């Protein structure tokens, strides 16, 4: 048998992949590989906007997290790995997709991270660089005295004021001196008994090398300081009780006036007991309900008078808190409709209701009023709409203005009431414990709606990256806080900003808000003047133009109208509320607004705006006592004293009395006059606001 050759089969060195074998077995060999891969769910991603930020220490920025490939947009926020951050790395305020990050006090680099709730292993990060800029040295550079010169009789008085300008967070405080006469710490000059020349000097406390002087020409009493000109006599300043018992006493009142002046007293609604001349008088009231003391200071043919109206008890002020609750119940449906509107133009008037409730809750601690207020505020915040600007989403009330921004005046006025609510919650331990969540919500809303959207130093409408301040520009103030600023007059919006800054600082203690409060308080000084013991502002400006109109000035001396001026006393009250706790960035002292400023405004209300009648109280159209027509309405019709002027009852018993009588007349409908019926004093929001403010004044 022939030998044959056996050839072994080739050894297979590779085999089909298991997946391909399985596909063949299942009859799927023709399925494309890409289709198999498409069945995998895409990975969840988290992206932060902005991706990085450079912030000044203590400054804030918004961060927004976008979660892709899942319907669950919830995230948790961390800074340098710590939930919601820390004092060393910066803190997160708020929750949800957009939060506010506040940088720490020290320079450094930090990481803000958002972790997806749907996929905790997925996150997005943004780097933050914190800088501490060089502080501009605080120094006074110039002082200007008003008036620059004055002529007065021997023993007469004149009020001087100092406009102080400087760099950094300078102090406007000055010391006063006179070569021959005497002068008080507030600039009230008393001429010497003999005629001649005198020099008044104001010297900066912070920078003593800077000073300014004014001249005083002292003439003999009753003589002419210039040919054909009679030197005026200043009105006496009265002191004494504001409430007396019917047919009680005798009571004592006194007057201070310049040396050498003759003082003569009269009384209506009572009798004088003893001499009717001299600096002190004794009197006995009648049966009431009112008595009015008057004192005239005279020298030769020159004279000036002052009067003081007293309540003859029993005068029973109304129960303001009970009134407020009754009014809120009466107007509940209309207030609820306004709150539900989401319209900033409507919220302009709604804010009056909120201001009254916030003040009453502050003064009385009433839990019912506070609960109603917090409920309304929460509903208003919920009505805000997203507004995207430069890639950042803000929550604002629409519709927007012609430039695509929120309606500024309406938004500022409404949001100021929210800031006050936050301050009231933070200032009351029981409220703070109960409404901690709502407090954070309100603070976050106000911060992003106002301080970030409009004043963020980098991206706000009034951005100013190169300024030495924590925040952006304030277009209504001059850059150095001296002079008249970029606007000729004190603008409504800067008054609202001053309120919000003060109240937000009271609610949070954040330096950004304190700095704004100090900037605005110092700017206020450049607009304010004291005349005969009355606090006035924007007095004697010859231009009547503001935001395209001139209606806010009377035609005689261009002074603010009473209704539009009401925001300033409210602003001063808020700034004064900072108190000794406020220490400005750069080392300046607390907000330079004191009770004295509010007392001067109260004197303006008591002596210039009010007509002096307790039986028929009326209020002049202008804060200097002018009563010309205002716009299309006549005398007495623009004398709105709610919202602002009523705050002064906390600083002056006379103001509280005037307002209490006015409020009583409004509530009873008697008497009828233009200030009570044709102004907004008697509207639903006027009554609610005044009841709440008077409740605070009476209980705080």
Secondary structure, DSSP 8 states (H G I E B T S, - for coil): -----------------HHHHHHHHTT-TTS-HHHHHHTS----EEEEESSEEEEETT-EEEEEEEEESSS---EEEEETTEETEETTTEEEES-SSEEEEE--SS-EEEEEEEEESS-TT-EEEEEEEEE-------EEEEEEEESSEEEEETT-EEE-EEEEEEESS----EEEEESSSEE-TT-EEE--SS-EEEEEEEEESS-TT-EEEEEEEEE-TTSEEETTEE------EEEE-SEEETT---EEEEEE--TT-EEEEEEESEEEES-SBSSEEEEEE-SSSEEEEEEEEEETTEEEEEEEEEEEE------HHHHHHHHHHHTHHHHHHHHHH--HHHHHHHHHHHHHHHHHHHHH--HHHHHHHHHHHHHHHHT-EEEEETTEEEEE-SS--TTSS--HHHHHHHHHHHHHHHHHHHHSHHHHHHSHHHHHHHHHHHIIIIIITTT-TTTSTT--TTSSSSS---TTS-TTS-TT-SSSS--HHHHHHHHHHHHHHHHH--HHHHHHHHHHHHHHHTTEEEETTEEEESTT-S---BTTB-TTB-TTT--BBTTTTHHHHHHHHHHHTTGGG---TTS--S-S--HHHHHHHHHHIIIIIB-S-SSS--B-SBTTS----BTTB-TTTT---TTTGGGGGGT-HHHHHHHHHHHHHHHHT-S--HHHHTSGGGSHHHHHHHHHHHHHHHH-
